[in-house]
Amino acid sequence: MKSAISTIFRKELARFFGDKRMAFTTILLPGLMIFLMYNFMGSALTEKYSVSDDFAPTVEVVNLPTAVESAAQASKIQFKPIEASAAADAKTRIAEQKLQLLAVFPADFDTTVAAYDASSGSPAPNVELYFNSASTESQAAYSMVIGVLDSYESSMANKFDFNAGGTKYDLATDQDTTGSIFSSMLPLLLMIFLFSGCMAIAPESIAGEKERGTIATLLITPARRSDIAFGKIGALSVIALLSGASSALGTILSLPKLMGSASETISNNVYGFKEYLMLALIILSTVLLLITLISIVSAFARSVKEAQGYVTPMMLVVMMLGITAMFGNGAKAGMGFYMIPLYNSVQSMIGIFSFKAIPAHIAITVISNLLLSGAGVFILTRMFNSERVMFSK
């Protein structure tokens, strides 16, 4: 038995790794492309939604108050006084993204503000700031002017401060931040990567052999059908794990760059041996289950193309299950959730990445996946024994 399983196992690995182009495109290329793509996206998004450190916006101002102009001296804002009659033209140029900001102050702003009594119930002096939120520079100019006006207002009636000084008031640790981001994004990405790896190789191994007619040669060997099923699933699982690991590694390495300004608080080093061990068990059991399911579907198909068509709806289900990580409030607490195929893997990943994994839940997920995989191998064995299934035209 062991010899037959080992023979089938080595045959599948030799077939796959014997084709260097297939091995490269299935294992190395996905991780490399994801790493390059996410880094490019991170750089592009940072460039699109941020301005340079020496950005000096041009702000046209109607009725520029002396006090506000003085308050803005420390900033890089370039105020350009204009007449009220030119305000309409300035708005047009802002809409066309040719001007960053227009500020319209009431006449005698300084005097009006100094005389204003908040307890009187009358409307406070209003400053109109016109900007274009579709323009990164206009949005940045708006934020800079708001900062100047807030500083000016505080200087006039500074009754109290909040979060003053250099004390750190945000008590969230790097572990908290990393866990929050990873637990919402990586379960979906990992499930997609693992499924894609399985989908890329399983149909070719079973439906492909049926299509080429080589499955008949394999089935007439002395090896038991169960040995063939175990050997194929074992080899395909190893290949799918390598493919999924490559994609996951590319994602994890490029995620800080993709997250932009939040990358300073994202660190892969917050996870220890326990988290990686639990994640490895979840991924291994999930890949075994996915390979088994796709192999069963492929055994029904008469060609690789037909098998891929059957498997595509499964991909949508896996994606929907992965998306639940983005909208849930952490991992589920009930034991029953960890007996649901594939959904249990998503919930376990959420718990692991958020540092709230319960060992009992991980154990239930792994055992459940292994039992279902074993049942799938039994079904695949029965299918190999069926001439109607294996030699259908």
C-alpha positions as CSV (number, residue, x, y, z in Angstrom):
1,M,0.0,0.0,0.0
2,K,2.7,2.5,1.1
3,S,4.8,1.6,-2.0
4,A,1.8,2.2,-4.4
5,I,0.9,5.5,-2.7
6,S,4.6,6.6,-2.8
7,T,4.8,5.7,-6.5
8,I,1.8,7.7,-7.5
9,F,2.9,10.5,-5.3
10,R,6.4,10.6,-7.0
11,K,4.8,10.3,-10.4
12,E,2.6,13.3,-9.9
13,L,5.5,15.4,-8.6
14,A,7.8,14.3,-11.4
15,R,5.1,15.2,-14.0
16,F,4.6,18.6,-12.5
17,F,8.2,19.6,-11.8
18,G,9.4,18.0,-15.0
19,D,7.7,20.9,-16.8
20,K,9.8,23.8,-15.6
21,R,7.5,26.4,-17.2
22,M,4.5,25.0,-15.4
23,A,6.4,24.9,-12.1
24,F,7.5,28.5,-12.6
25,T,4.1,29.9,-13.6
26,T,2.2,27.9,-10.9
27,I,4.6,28.4,-7.9
28,L,7.0,31.3,-8.3
29,L,5.2,33.6,-10.7
30,P,2.0,34.3,-8.6
31,G,4.0,35.4,-5.6
32,L,6.3,37.5,-7.7
33,M,3.5,39.2,-9.6
34,I,1.5,39.9,-6.4
35,F,4.6,41.4,-4.7
36,L,5.3,43.6,-7.7
37,M,1.7,44.6,-8.3
38,Y,1.0,45.5,-4.6
39,N,4.2,47.5,-4.4
40,F,3.3,49.3,-7.5
41,M,-0.2,50.0,-6.3
42,G,1.1,51.2,-3.0
43,S,3.5,53.6,-4.7
44,A,0.8,54.8,-7.1
45,L,-1.8,55.4,-4.4
46,T,0.7,57.2,-2.2
47,E,1.6,59.5,-5.1
48,K,-2.0,60.0,-6.1
49,Y,-3.4,60.9,-2.6
50,S,-0.5,62.7,-1.1
51,V,1.5,65.9,-1.8
52,S,5.3,66.5,-1.5
53,D,6.8,67.8,1.7
54,D,7.6,71.2,0.1
55,F,4.0,71.7,-1.3
56,A,3.1,75.4,-1.0
57,P,-0.6,75.9,-2.0
58,T,-1.8,79.1,-3.6
59,V,-4.9,80.4,-1.9
60,E,-6.8,83.3,-3.3
61,V,-8.5,85.3,-0.5
62,V,-11.3,87.9,-0.3
63,N,-11.0,90.3,2.6
64,L,-7.7,88.7,4.0
65,P,-7.5,89.5,7.7
66,T,-4.2,90.7,9.1
67,A,-4.4,88.3,12.0
68,V,-5.0,85.3,9.9
69,E,-2.1,86.3,7.6
70,S,0.2,86.5,10.6
71,A,-1.0,83.1,11.9
72,A,-0.1,81.5,8.6
73,Q,3.4,82.8,8.4
74,A,4.8,79.6,9.8
75,S,3.0,77.6,7.1
76,K,3.8,77.3,3.4
77,I,0.5,78.7,2.3
78,Q,0.8,81.5,-0.2
79,F,-2.2,83.9,0.2
80,K,-3.2,86.0,-2.8
81,P,-5.7,88.8,-2.0
82,I,-8.4,89.3,-4.6
83,E,-11.5,91.5,-4.9
84,A,-14.9,90.0,-4.2
85,S,-15.8,90.5,-7.9
86,A,-13.1,87.9,-8.8
87,A,-14.5,85.2,-6.6
88,A,-16.7,83.7,-9.3
89,D,-13.7,83.3,-11.6
90,A,-11.7,81.7,-8.8
91,K,-14.5,79.1,-8.2
92,T,-14.4,78.2,-11.9
93,R,-10.7,77.7,-11.8
94,I,-11.0,75.5,-8.7
95,A,-13.6,73.4,-10.5
96,E,-11.2,73.1,-13.4
97,Q,-8.4,72.1,-10.9
98,K,-6.4,75.2,-11.9
99,L,-6.5,76.8,-8.5
100,Q,-6.2,75.0,-5.1
101,L,-8.5,77.1,-2.8
102,L,-10.6,80.2,-2.4
103,A,-11.2,81.7,1.0
104,V,-13.9,84.3,1.5
105,F,-13.8,86.2,4.9
106,P,-16.5,88.6,6.1
107,A,-15.6,92.2,5.9
108,D,-13.9,93.5,9.2
109,F,-13.4,89.9,10.2
110,D,-10.9,90.6,13.0
111,T,-13.3,93.2,14.6
112,T,-16.3,91.0,14.2
113,V,-14.6,88.0,15.8
114,A,-13.3,90.0,18.7
115,A,-16.7,91.4,19.4
116,Y,-18.6,88.1,19.0
117,D,-20.3,86.6,22.1
118,A,-21.0,82.9,21.8
119,S,-23.7,83.1,24.5
120,S,-25.7,85.7,22.5
121,G,-27.1,82.9,20.2
122,S,-26.4,84.9,17.0
123,P,-24.6,83.1,14.2
124,A,-20.8,83.1,14.4
125,P,-18.7,84.8,11.7
126,N,-18.5,82.4,8.8
127,V,-15.4,81.8,6.6
128,E,-16.2,80.2,3.2
129,L,-13.6,77.8,1.9
130,Y,-14.1,76.6,-1.7
131,F,-12.0,73.6,-2.8
132,N,-12.1,70.6,-5.1
133,S,-12.1,67.2,-3.2
134,A,-11.2,65.4,-6.5
135,S,-7.9,67.3,-6.5
136,T,-5.2,66.0,-4.1
137,E,-3.5,69.4,-4.0
138,S,-6.8,71.2,-3.4
139,Q,-7.7,68.8,-0.6
140,A,-4.3,69.3,1.0
141,A,-4.6,73.1,0.7
142,Y,-8.0,72.9,2.4
143,S,-6.6,70.9,5.3
144,M,-3.7,73.3,5.7
145,V,-5.9,76.4,5.8
146,I,-8.3,74.6,8.3
147,G,-5.3,74.0,10.5
148,V,-4.3,77.7,10.4
149,L,-7.8,78.8,11.2
150,D,-8.1,76.3,14.1
151,S,-4.8,77.6,15.5
152,Y,-6.0,81.2,15.1
153,E,-9.3,80.4,16.9
154,S,-7.5,78.7,19.8
155,S,-5.2,81.6,20.2
156,M,-8.2,83.9,20.8
157,A,-10.0,81.9,23.4
158,N,-7.8,79.1,24.6
159,K,-9.8,77.9,27.6
160,F,-8.4,74.4,27.5
161,D,-6.2,72.0,25.5
162,F,-6.5,68.4,24.6
163,N,-3.7,65.8,24.0
164,A,-1.1,68.6,24.4
165,G,2.6,67.8,24.5
166,G,4.6,64.8,23.2
167,T,2.8,62.1,25.2
168,K,1.5,59.1,23.3
169,Y,-2.3,59.1,23.7
170,D,-3.1,56.3,21.2
171,L,-2.7,53.2,23.4
172,A,-3.1,50.7,20.5
173,T,0.1,48.6,20.1
174,D,1.7,47.6,16.8
175,Q,0.2,44.1,17.6
176,D,-3.3,45.5,17.8
177,T,-2.9,47.5,14.5
178,T,-1.3,44.6,12.6
179,G,-3.9,42.1,14.0
180,S,-6.8,44.3,13.0
181,I,-5.6,44.8,9.4
182,F,-4.3,41.3,8.8
183,S,-7.4,39.6,10.3
184,S,-9.7,41.5,7.9
185,M,-7.7,41.1,4.7
186,L,-5.5,38.0,4.8
187,P,-8.2,35.3,5.3
188,L,-9.8,36.3,2.1
189,L,-6.5,36.6,0.2
190,L,-5.2,33.3,1.6
191,M,-8.4,31.4,0.7
192,I,-8.3,32.8,-2.9
193,F,-4.6,31.9,-3.2
194,L,-5.0,28.4,-1.9
195,F,-8.0,27.7,-4.1
196,S,-6.3,29.2,-7.1
197,G,-3.3,26.9,-6.5
198,C,-5.5,23.9,-6.2
199,M,-7.6,24.9,-9.2
200,A,-4.5,25.3,-11.4
201,I,-3.3,21.7,-10.9
202,A,-6.1,19.3,-9.9
203,P,-8.2,19.4,-13.1
204,E,-5.1,18.7,-15.2
205,S,-4.1,15.8,-13.0
206,I,-7.4,13.9,-13.2
207,A,-9.6,15.4,-15.9
208,G,-6.5,15.9,-18.0
209,E,-5.6,12.2,-17.8
210,K,-9.1,11.3,-18.7
211,E,-9.0,13.6,-21.7
212,R,-5.6,12.2,-22.9
213,G,-6.7,8.6,-22.1
214,T,-3.7,7.9,-19.8
215,I,-6.0,7.4,-16.8
216,A,-6.9,3.9,-18.2
217,T,-3.2,2.9,-18.0
218,L,-3.0,4.0,-14.5
219,L,-6.2,2.2,-13.4
220,I,-5.2,-1.2,-14.8
221,T,-2.0,-1.3,-12.7
222,P,-2.0,-3.5,-9.6
223,A,-2.3,-0.4,-7.4
224,R,-5.5,-0.2,-5.5
225,R,-7.8,2.7,-6.4
226,S,-7.6,4.1,-2.9
227,D,-3.8,4.2,-3.2
228,I,-4.1,6.1,-6.5
229,A,-6.5,8.6,-4.8
230,F,-4.2,9.1,-1.8
231,G,-1.1,9.4,-4.0
232,K,-2.7,12.0,-6.3
233,I,-4.2,14.1,-3.5
234,G,-1.0,14.0,-1.5
235,A,1.2,15.2,-4.4
236,L,-1.4,17.8,-5.5
237,S,-1.6,19.1,-1.9
238,V,2.2,19.6,-1.8
239,I,2.1,21.6,-5.1
240,A,-0.9,23.6,-4.0
241,L,0.8,24.4,-0.7
242,L,3.9,25.7,-2.5
243,S,1.7,27.9,-4.8
244,G,-0.3,29.3,-2.0
245,A,2.8,29.9,0.2
246,S,4.4,31.8,-2.7
247,S,1.3,34.1,-3.1
248,A,0.9,34.5,0.6
249,L,4.5,35.5,1.0
250,G,4.3,38.0,-1.8
251,T,1.2,39.6,-0.1
252,I,2.6,39.7,3.4
253,L,5.9,41.3,2.2
254,S,4.1,43.9,0.1
255,L,1.2,44.7,2.4
256,P,3.1,47.4,4.4
257,K,3.8,49.2,1.1
258,L,0.3,48.8,-0.1
259,M,-1.1,50.3,3.2
260,G,1.0,53.5,2.7
261,S,1.0,55.7,5.8
262,A,-0.1,52.9,8.1
263,S,2.9,50.8,7.2
264,E,4.9,52.2,10.2
265,T,2.5,50.4,12.5
266,I,2.3,47.1,10.5
267,S,4.9,44.5,11.5
268,N,5.1,40.8,10.6
269,N,7.4,40.3,13.6
270,V,4.4,40.5,16.0
271,Y,3.5,36.9,15.2
272,G,5.3,34.1,17.0
273,F,5.9,30.4,16.6
274,K,2.4,29.5,18.1
275,E,0.6,31.7,15.5
276,Y,2.6,30.3,12.6
277,L,2.1,26.7,13.8
278,M,-1.6,27.1,14.1
279,L,-1.8,28.9,10.7
280,A,0.3,26.1,9.1
281,L,-2.2,23.4,10.5
282,I,-5.2,25.4,9.2
283,I,-3.6,25.9,5.7
284,L,-2.5,22.3,5.4
285,S,-6.0,20.9,6.3
286,T,-7.7,23.5,4.1
287,V,-5.6,22.6,1.1
288,L,-6.3,18.9,1.6
289,L,-10.0,19.6,1.7
290,L,-9.9,21.9,-1.4
291,I,-7.8,19.5,-3.4
292,T,-10.1,16.6,-2.5
293,L,-13.2,18.6,-3.5
294,I,-11.7,19.8,-6.8
295,S,-10.4,16.3,-7.5
296,I,-13.9,14.9,-7.1
297,V,-15.4,17.5,-9.4
298,S,-12.6,16.9,-11.9
299,A,-13.3,13.1,-11.9
300,F,-16.8,13.9,-13.2
301,A,-15.6,16.1,-16.0
302,R,-14.5,14.7,-19.4
303,S,-11.9,17.4,-20.1
304,V,-9.8,20.0,-18.3
305,K,-12.0,22.8,-19.7
306,E,-15.1,21.2,-18.4
307,A,-13.6,20.6,-15.0
308,Q,-12.6,24.2,-14.7
309,G,-16.1,25.3,-15.6
310,Y,-17.5,23.1,-12.8
311,V,-14.9,24.4,-10.3
312,T,-15.6,28.1,-11.0
313,P,-18.8,28.3,-8.9
314,M,-16.7,26.9,-6.0
315,M,-14.3,29.8,-6.4
316,L,-17.2,32.2,-5.9
317,V,-18.3,30.4,-2.7
318,V,-14.7,30.5,-1.3
319,M,-14.5,34.2,-2.1
320,M,-17.9,34.9,-0.3
321,L,-16.7,33.0,2.7
322,G,-13.4,34.9,2.8
323,I,-15.3,38.3,2.5
324,T,-17.0,37.5,5.8
325,A,-13.7,38.3,7.5
326,M,-13.9,41.9,6.4
327,F,-17.3,42.6,7.8
328,G,-17.4,40.4,10.9
329,N,-16.5,41.5,14.4
330,G,-13.7,39.1,15.0
331,A,-13.8,35.3,15.1
332,K,-17.0,33.5,16.0
333,A,-17.2,32.1,19.5
334,G,-19.6,29.1,18.9
335,M,-18.0,25.6,18.4
336,G,-20.5,24.8,15.7
337,F,-19.0,27.4,13.3
338,Y,-15.7,25.5,13.3
339,M,-17.4,22.4,11.9
340,I,-18.6,24.2,8.7
341,P,-16.3,23.3,5.8
342,L,-14.1,26.2,4.6
343,Y,-16.0,28.7,6.8
344,N,-14.2,27.2,9.7
345,S,-10.8,27.9,8.1
346,V,-11.7,31.5,7.6
347,Q,-12.8,31.9,11.2
348,S,-9.7,30.2,12.5
349,M,-7.5,32.5,10.4
350,I,-9.3,35.5,11.8
351,G,-8.6,34.3,15.3
352,I,-5.0,33.6,14.6
353,F,-4.3,37.0,12.9
354,S,-6.1,38.9,15.6
355,F,-4.3,37.0,18.4
356,K,-7.6,35.6,19.7
357,A,-7.4,32.1,18.5
358,I,-8.7,29.4,20.8
359,P,-6.8,26.1,20.5
360,A,-10.0,24.1,20.8
361,H,-11.4,25.9,17.8
362,I,-8.2,25.3,15.8
363,A,-8.3,21.6,16.7
364,I,-12.0,21.3,15.7
365,T,-11.3,22.9,12.4
366,V,-8.3,20.7,11.6
367,I,-10.1,17.5,12.6
368,S,-13.2,18.5,10.7
369,N,-11.2,19.3,7.5
370,L,-9.2,16.0,7.8
371,L,-12.4,13.9,8.3
372,L,-14.1,15.5,5.3
373,S,-10.9,15.0,3.3
374,G,-10.9,11.4,4.2
375,A,-14.6,11.0,3.2
376,G,-13.7,12.8,-0.1
377,V,-10.9,10.3,-0.7
378,F,-13.4,7.4,-0.2
379,I,-15.7,9.1,-2.7
380,L,-12.9,9.6,-5.2
381,T,-11.9,5.9,-4.8
382,R,-15.5,4.8,-5.6
383,M,-15.4,7.0,-8.6
384,F,-12.1,5.5,-9.8
385,N,-13.8,2.1,-9.5
386,S,-16.7,3.2,-11.7
387,E,-16.1,2.7,-15.4
388,R,-19.1,4.8,-16.2
389,V,-17.5,7.8,-14.5
390,M,-13.9,7.3,-15.5
391,F,-14.5,6.4,-19.2
392,S,-17.4,8.6,-20.0
393,K,-17.3,10.4,-23.3
